[in-house]
């Protein structure tokens, strides 16, 4: 019973996040502000970034992240899910956390 209750809470959490993502998309269209994450490769090409250089580990505030290397089309800039098909993955991650 406990696992079932947790599963249902995880599903509801996902649905709430999807509704919020849909609302953000509507507001983005109305305000002209982007809600999508940027593609790392596209930005790299635009900036003509070069390979090489020294790799360093750096802390970045979450609200400063505006792009992703992969799956950038799956989330909003607030990292809310944009696809209903990601529900099971969301629930699985929550159950393992």
Secondary structure, 3 states (H helix, E strand, C coil): CHHHHHHHHHHHHHHHHHHHHHHHHHHHHHHCCCCECEEHHHHHHHHCCCCCCCCCCCCCCHHHCCEECCCCCCEECCCCECCHHHHHHHHHHHHHC
